[in-house]
Amino acid sequence: MANDNVSLSVDTREVTGKKVRALRRTGITPIHLYGGGGDSLTLQAETQSLRSAVNSAGRGQPISIEVSGGETALTFVREIAQHPVSGELQHVDFIRVDANQPVPAEVTITIVGEAPATRGGGGQFLRGIRTLQVSVLPLEVPDEIEVSIDGLENIGDNIRVIDLVLPDGVEALSAPDQVVARIAMTRTAAVEVGEGMEVEEGEEGEEGEDGAEGDQGEE
């Protein structure tokens, strides 16, 4: 499950409109906090601390926002605005969540193991979706979902969302038939079988109909 919460200390903000440009030049980034039955708050955070918190939590892990002289709220990043050229943070929106109510979250899929079907050059491992949409309590969001490909023994074998064994309290929201991993016949193996053998689309690393792409294991 998730590591210790990421925390971010913020202050109330009086500067608005075009004046926030000067604020950013001093190393401060404007943010908003809203939702969850609370007031919409105009806030600001030290840019380096904000960037660190956002990078650590991403959109899949909660951030505890501690407002100076005010509330402490459990939140998720809702929107990030970045400069189109430099990529620097311009603004971040946070939404409050209830620790006791499931929320949608995006969790990285990590492939582990080795597919027996790839041994000997007959089969090629293709990677499908790389993240899984789930419903889970905010403080129970997994850091990742590990998927073993040790059971992919034959060409055509696949693992779909419906096949995943998820931790207790985690429910998949992604479509059940989405492909996580599959085995396709390599072009070399197809040629050896005989002229005219049709090679499965996407086996050379191009995206196929199910979104699978060439890969040899973990990223």
C-alpha positions as CSV (number, residue, x, y, z in Angstrom):
1,M,0.0,0.0,0.0
2,A,0.9,3.7,-0.1
3,N,3.9,5.0,1.8
4,D,3.5,7.7,4.4
5,N,1.5,10.7,3.3
6,V,3.2,13.5,1.4
7,S,2.7,16.8,3.2
8,L,2.8,20.3,2.0
9,S,2.7,23.5,4.1
10,V,0.9,26.4,2.4
11,D,-0.2,30.0,3.2
12,T,-3.2,32.0,2.4
13,R,-2.8,34.2,-0.7
14,E,-3.8,37.9,-1.2
15,V,-2.1,38.4,-4.6
16,T,-4.4,37.6,-7.5
17,G,-4.6,38.3,-11.3
18,K,-1.6,39.5,-13.2
19,K,0.3,40.2,-9.9
20,V,0.9,36.5,-9.5
21,R,3.7,36.8,-12.1
22,A,5.8,38.8,-9.6
23,L,4.9,36.2,-6.9
24,R,6.3,33.4,-9.0
25,R,9.5,35.3,-9.5
26,T,10.0,35.2,-5.7
27,G,9.8,31.4,-5.7
28,I,6.1,31.2,-4.7
29,T,3.5,29.4,-6.7
30,P,-0.3,30.1,-6.5
31,I,-2.6,27.1,-5.7
32,H,-6.3,26.5,-5.0
33,L,-7.9,24.1,-2.6
34,Y,-11.6,23.2,-3.0
35,G,-14.3,20.5,-2.8
36,G,-15.1,18.0,-0.1
37,G,-17.7,20.3,1.4
38,G,-15.2,22.9,2.4
39,D,-14.6,26.5,1.3
40,S,-12.6,27.2,-1.9
41,L,-9.3,28.6,-0.7
42,T,-6.8,30.8,-2.5
43,L,-3.4,29.7,-1.3
44,Q,0.3,29.8,-2.2
45,A,3.2,27.5,-1.6
46,E,7.0,27.6,-1.8
47,T,7.7,26.5,-5.4
48,Q,10.4,24.0,-4.6
49,S,8.4,22.3,-1.8
50,L,5.3,22.3,-4.1
51,R,7.2,20.7,-7.0
52,S,8.7,18.0,-4.6
53,A,5.2,17.2,-3.2
54,V,3.6,17.0,-6.6
55,N,6.4,14.9,-8.1
56,S,6.3,12.5,-5.1
57,A,2.5,12.0,-5.1
58,G,1.7,12.5,-8.7
59,R,-2.0,12.1,-9.4
60,G,-2.3,8.7,-7.7
61,Q,-1.2,9.4,-4.1
62,P,-2.8,11.8,-1.5
63,I,-1.1,15.0,-0.3
64,S,-1.9,16.4,3.2
65,I,-2.3,20.2,2.8
66,E,-1.5,22.1,6.0
67,V,-2.8,25.7,5.8
68,S,-0.9,28.1,8.0
69,G,-3.3,29.1,10.8
70,G,-6.1,27.0,9.3
71,E,-7.2,23.6,8.3
72,T,-5.3,20.4,7.4
73,A,-6.9,18.7,4.5
74,L,-6.3,15.4,2.7
75,T,-6.2,16.1,-1.0
76,F,-5.4,14.9,-4.5
77,V,-3.9,16.9,-7.3
78,R,-6.7,17.8,-9.7
79,E,-5.0,20.1,-12.2
80,I,-1.4,21.2,-12.9
81,A,-0.7,24.3,-15.1
82,Q,2.9,24.5,-16.4
83,H,4.7,27.0,-18.6
84,P,4.5,25.9,-22.2
85,V,8.3,26.4,-22.8
86,S,10.1,26.0,-19.5
87,G,7.8,23.5,-17.9
88,E,7.8,25.4,-14.6
89,L,4.8,25.1,-12.4
90,Q,2.4,28.0,-12.9
91,H,-0.6,26.9,-10.8
92,V,-1.8,23.7,-9.0
93,D,-5.4,22.8,-8.0
94,F,-6.0,20.4,-5.1
95,I,-9.3,18.8,-4.2
96,R,-10.3,17.6,-0.7
97,V,-11.1,14.0,-0.2
98,D,-12.7,12.0,2.7
99,A,-10.3,9.4,4.1
100,N,-13.3,7.1,4.6
101,Q,-14.7,7.3,1.1
102,P,-13.2,5.5,-1.9
103,V,-11.8,7.7,-4.7
104,P,-10.7,7.0,-8.2
105,A,-6.9,6.8,-8.6
106,E,-4.4,5.8,-11.3
107,V,-1.8,3.2,-10.3
108,T,1.3,2.1,-12.2
109,I,1.4,-1.5,-13.5
110,T,4.8,-3.2,-12.9
111,I,5.6,-6.3,-15.0
112,V,7.6,-9.0,-13.2
113,G,8.9,-12.4,-14.1
114,E,9.7,-14.0,-17.5
115,A,7.2,-15.4,-20.0
116,P,8.2,-19.0,-20.9
117,A,6.7,-18.4,-24.4
118,T,9.5,-16.0,-25.2
119,R,12.3,-18.6,-24.7
120,G,13.7,-19.9,-28.0
121,G,12.6,-16.9,-30.0
122,G,9.1,-18.2,-30.9
123,G,7.1,-15.7,-28.9
124,Q,7.5,-11.9,-28.3
125,F,6.2,-10.2,-25.1
126,L,4.0,-7.2,-25.8
127,R,3.1,-4.6,-23.2
128,G,-0.4,-3.3,-22.9
129,I,-1.7,-0.7,-20.6
130,R,0.8,0.8,-18.2
131,T,-1.5,2.2,-15.5
132,L,-4.7,0.9,-14.0
133,Q,-7.7,3.0,-13.0
134,V,-8.9,1.9,-9.6
135,S,-11.4,2.8,-6.8
136,V,-9.8,2.7,-3.3
137,L,-9.7,4.6,0.0
138,P,-7.3,7.6,-0.3
139,L,-4.9,6.3,2.3
140,E,-4.8,2.8,0.8
141,V,-3.8,3.7,-2.8
142,P,-1.1,1.1,-3.8
143,D,2.2,2.4,-5.0
144,E,2.0,-0.1,-7.9
145,I,0.2,-3.2,-9.1
146,E,2.7,-6.1,-9.8
147,V,1.7,-8.4,-12.6
148,S,3.6,-11.7,-13.1
149,I,4.0,-12.9,-16.7
150,D,5.5,-16.3,-15.6
151,G,2.3,-18.0,-16.7
152,L,2.4,-16.8,-20.3
153,E,3.5,-20.1,-21.8
154,N,2.1,-20.0,-25.4
155,I,1.7,-17.7,-28.3
156,G,-1.6,-15.9,-27.9
157,D,-1.6,-16.1,-24.1
158,N,-2.6,-12.8,-22.5
159,I,-3.4,-11.1,-19.2
160,R,-6.3,-8.7,-19.1
161,V,-7.6,-6.4,-16.4
162,I,-10.2,-9.0,-15.4
163,D,-7.4,-11.5,-14.7
164,L,-5.6,-9.2,-12.2
165,V,-5.5,-10.2,-8.5
166,L,-5.8,-6.8,-6.7
167,P,-5.2,-6.0,-3.0
168,D,-8.1,-6.0,-0.6
169,G,-10.2,-2.9,-0.9
170,V,-8.9,-2.1,-4.5
171,E,-11.5,-2.3,-7.3
172,A,-10.5,-2.0,-10.9
173,L,-12.3,0.8,-12.9
174,S,-10.4,0.1,-16.2
175,A,-12.4,-1.9,-18.8
176,P,-12.1,-5.6,-17.9
177,D,-11.0,-6.6,-21.4
178,Q,-8.1,-4.2,-21.6
179,V,-4.8,-6.0,-22.3
180,V,-2.0,-5.8,-19.7
181,A,0.4,-8.2,-21.4
182,R,0.3,-10.7,-24.2
183,I,2.5,-13.0,-26.3
184,A,2.6,-12.7,-30.1
185,M,4.5,-14.7,-32.7
186,T,7.7,-13.1,-33.8
187,R,8.2,-12.3,-37.4
188,T,11.1,-14.8,-37.6
189,A,8.9,-17.6,-36.1
190,A,6.2,-16.8,-38.6
191,V,8.5,-17.1,-41.6
192,E,9.8,-20.4,-40.3
193,V,6.2,-21.8,-40.1
194,G,5.7,-21.1,-43.7
195,E,5.2,-18.4,-46.4
196,G,2.0,-16.6,-46.1
197,M,1.7,-16.9,-42.3
198,E,0.1,-13.8,-41.0
199,V,2.1,-12.1,-38.2
200,E,0.0,-10.6,-35.3
201,E,-0.3,-6.9,-35.7
202,G,1.9,-4.8,-33.4
203,E,4.5,-7.6,-32.8
204,E,7.4,-5.4,-34.1
205,G,6.8,-2.9,-31.3
206,E,4.0,-1.0,-33.2
207,E,0.8,-0.5,-31.3
208,G,-1.8,-3.1,-32.1
209,E,-5.6,-2.9,-31.8
210,D,-5.5,-3.6,-28.1
211,G,-2.8,-1.1,-27.3
212,A,0.0,-3.6,-26.8
213,E,3.5,-2.5,-27.6
214,G,6.8,-4.3,-27.9
215,D,8.7,-4.7,-24.6
216,Q,10.9,-7.2,-23.0
217,G,9.9,-6.8,-19.4
218,E,10.0,-4.1,-16.8
219,E,10.4,-0.5,-17.9
